[in-house]
Amino acid sequence: MKSGYAGIVALFVILVLAVVGYSSLFTVRQTEQALLVRLGEPIRVVTEPGLNFKVPFIDTVIRIDKRILDLENPSQEVIAADQKRLVVDAFARYRIKNALRFYQSIGTIQAANIQLTTLLNAALRRVLGEVTFIQVVRDEREVLMGRIREQLDKQADAYGIEVIDV
């Protein structure tokens, strides 16, 4: 009779150890970085792919993409310095370079896209509003796009984002 209870207890202990062991492991893939959060407080950022450990049931893993992401801005009308109207299509490519700052300031890719769209629109209006239509279309297009990228990158740095291309 005692051996029956001992077997059930041993099976229960093994099952509990298996669940605790499984919940203390997590994998980081090559395309992501992970932010380890303990009871709401960030503990560490894992950028290298592989198997990692966490405190089971207390730590939470937040996965953040580290690939280059695309942002497509809808067409908008911009008025150049010579009062001519331009319809501008813009895009940006960016990546998250500081996962902790990104998580604390924005949190999600969707929120980042909304914020970057606002910043990109402002940079477009600011830079293209200072030059004439001919400069935008023919003379200084590459220089202007470089200025837009620099302004957007400088503002996006506060969110842990690096702008690669505009």
BELKATA-V103200 format. One line per field, one symbol per residue. burial: I if it has 16 or more other ideal C-beta (glycine too) atoms within 10 Angstrom, else O. A space follows every 50 residues. Layout:
burial->???
//
This chain:
burial->OOOOOOOOOOOOOOOOOOOOOOOOOIOIOOOIIIIIIOOOOOOOIIOOOO OIOIOOOOIOOOIIOIOOIOIOIOOOOIOIOOOOOOOOOIOIOIOIOIII IIIOOIOOOOOIIOIIIOIIIOIIOOIIOOIIIOIIOOOOOOOIIOIIIO IIIOIIOOIIIOIOOI
//
